[in-house]
Amino acid sequence: MTRFGAVCGILFGLSLGIAGAIEAFTGETAATSFIVGLGVAGFGVPALFAFHLRQADASGRFGAIAAAVNIIGLGLFAGASFAYNVVLFFVEPAVSDTVLDGPSHWVILGGGAMFIIGTLLFGASMVRTGVHPRRAAAGYTSALVLLALLGNLPDSLLSSANHVFACAALICLSRSVWRATSSRMNPGPVPSL
């Protein structure tokens, strides 16, 4: 399951990075919107579980709580991202505006706030434990918080660059998980008696 989570982290990162790189030249398209919506919703939560499992022994209770808040926040953010990128993107702007003017607006804001708080806590936990590469953990924290904050603004080169930056951090964290799993599975030769 840890390797599965590492692969999900890579796919999560690629969904953001590929879409961000394309959008830097084309702006948001149906294809990039679809890639981001499916990538965040399908691969984000398993990746966070793997990241936490990699550091669970070192992070203690704070790390477990931080991971739980981040996982719930990402689940809510992923639902909103999926709804926006895969559903609302394809309807008339008037319909989308009507949906977002209702109670769903407050649910999306609350989910986004939970995601930001969880990301800050879990990022702090990863940086503090030092189990994952610290630069990747700090990159994860800043890129995902910016992803949430820039989500409601018009597309720009900044948001595209942030998608690519998030991709790099997620892939680096996923490689850390994969390598740790590989070293546990291949401990080396057994000494003879």
Secondary structure, DSSP 8 states (H G I E B T S, - for coil): -HHHHHHHHHHHHHHHHHHHHHHHHH-S-HHHHHHHHHHHHHHHHHHHHHHHHHHHHHHHHHHHHHHHHHHHHHHHHHHHHHIIIIIGGGS-HHHHHHHHHSTHHHHHHHHHHHHHHHHHHHHHHHHHH-SS-HHHHHHHHHHHHHHHHHTTS---HHHHHHHHHHHHHHHHHHHHHHHHHHHHH--------
